[in-house]
């Protein structure tokens, strides 16, 4: 199973395994990862699953869609070139592992 490592703002890490096709948001919420809210349920409508993807994983990600881009303008924490919505990133053969940093706040 693909592995997802979530790094909290204080440096604490949590690595979980998730079935292929699972979004980072769904994996985080299902495993009670602090700092990922997923308020809209994965519809790219709330930005409460904002993460900073580590640079070594960005090439494996799909392009940012229009809805995601719009929501990233509304994040509580600063948007950077590494900002993505966890609900728009799925793990699988194309992405067998990923490390993301969780912002200090989501709402």
Helices and strands as residue ranges (DSSP letters): E 2-7, E 13-18, H 24-30, E 50-53, G 55-60, H 66-72, E 83-85, G 86-88, E 97-102
